[in-house]
Amino acid sequence: MFEAVVSADTLSETLAPVGTLVDECRIHLDEDGLRISAMDPATVGVVELDLDASAFESYEADGGVVGVDVDRLNDVVGMADAGQLVHLELDEGTRQLRIRIGGLEYTLALVDPDAIRQEPDLDTLDLPATAVVEGRQFGRAITAAEMVSNHVAIGIDESGENLYVDAEGDVDTVRYELTSEDLVDLEVAPAHSLFSLDYLADMNRVVPSDAAVTLELGEEFPMRLSYEFADGSGAVLYFLAPRIQSR
């Protein structure tokens, strides 16, 4: 059983981070909110998302799991006006999701959850360095890096006081540096890894500019990038595998 009412804005903020990595995903309809975990086909990026029941106008669920086509659901939600409420109801008999937005009614065919890629288990990953940066600063760094390269190095400098974002192209270079005074928080440890800008650029497009973005890093380790949305009722967590480099 699943029946819920939520603002279109909140639902869009929920679907957008997932859609940056996968076309289909499982949604766990837990009693206290929904949960998503998915890995992209290239096994480079993972997204985990939680949205508490408190983010909904009303929410009832009994712990089921459904598979959805993220793009199709996002297209339907995109027809809503800003702030408009979206009514969602799972038809147990047909395994379809009924969506009502004002006078619009849409029946979305669901995907067999067993046909979707298994969810990863990354709970054991320990990353020693942490930097908390404003979303707009992170966005500025990634946008600048995109201008010169298709990969970027992110780490803590030797002084232990600055977070850096470096990109080197054939001709131009970019270095974006944030001191401990610029950052919301900084926990220092050796950290330097190279990442694909294609993935980071997609992630950057859905990170709110006013969000506190937490970056957890290591030396040639994956990066964990997380932020909250829906006034703290929602949380997004990305894992991004590094490009191994010889140094």
Beta strands, then each sheet from edge to edge (+ up, - down):
strand 1: 2-7
strand 2: 24-30
strand 3: 33-39
strand 4: 45-52
strand 5: 58-61
strand 6: 64-69
strand 7: 85-91
strand 8: 96-101
strand 9: 104-109
strand 10: 129-134
strand 11: 151-156
strand 12: 162-168
strand 13: 173-179
strand 14: 185-187
strand 15: 191-196
strand 16: 212-217
strand 17: 223-229
strand 18: 234-240
sheet 1: 5+ 1- 7+ 8- 9+
sheet 2: 6+ 2- 3+ 4- 18+ 17- 16+ 10- 14+
sheet 3: 13+ 12- 11+ 15-
end
